[in-house]
Amino acid sequence: MASGSPEPTLRLDIFLWHARLAKTRSAAQAICEGGRLRLDGRRIERAHCPVRVGMVMAFPLNGVVRILRVEALPTRRGPPAEARTLYTPLEPTRSSPVDESDSAA
């Protein structure tokens, strides 16, 4: 086997649907085409963008920003427990408000 073989990829909208981050494929396409999803820091506006293992995606979902690392590419839309193994949730970095202090006045 050649060492230069390309890494396996999957369409972004199909990944979101298989990972159960969107209820329908059209909802997954809307997330992708809304211009608010970032994949490895790049803004994505197309549903057919390729996803690879190790990529990090960030997007708003139900009022919360989700940041996920892709751990595996799915072969089917399985049960929720199987879907959760496809990604690892990452915590967003939080910045403290300017007027917040550690000591009481």
Steps between C-alpha positions, in 0.01 A plus 500: 500500500632844411598725788357803320141375511250770596338502842136389508252786506126548537271786407447740789120485486503119503736499800271736696198284418670166578644641825144601596591868529214575258164323488476498122740520210343829389552642851866395476528676164349815652760496780778470241369763260413753771858629508530459877684167507879495519714203409860524625447875534371552143145625447298245302209589273450176310358165602735295284817611680712191583549396864799293618585337832671751729325810369345742750162656429319779682142609443198630692233241575189572707648819645831336604829503313609140442870427446575144391802299385420234239620161630358267234305510176165322516381233258134530604262703715498276804358536850592805713759306703682406179471856366668645813813294427552691173610822673647639818341815642753772583445781748499852357747738658320745722628847561418670826307826490716807554317605816518156664745474788609219734484711818189641663480877532 
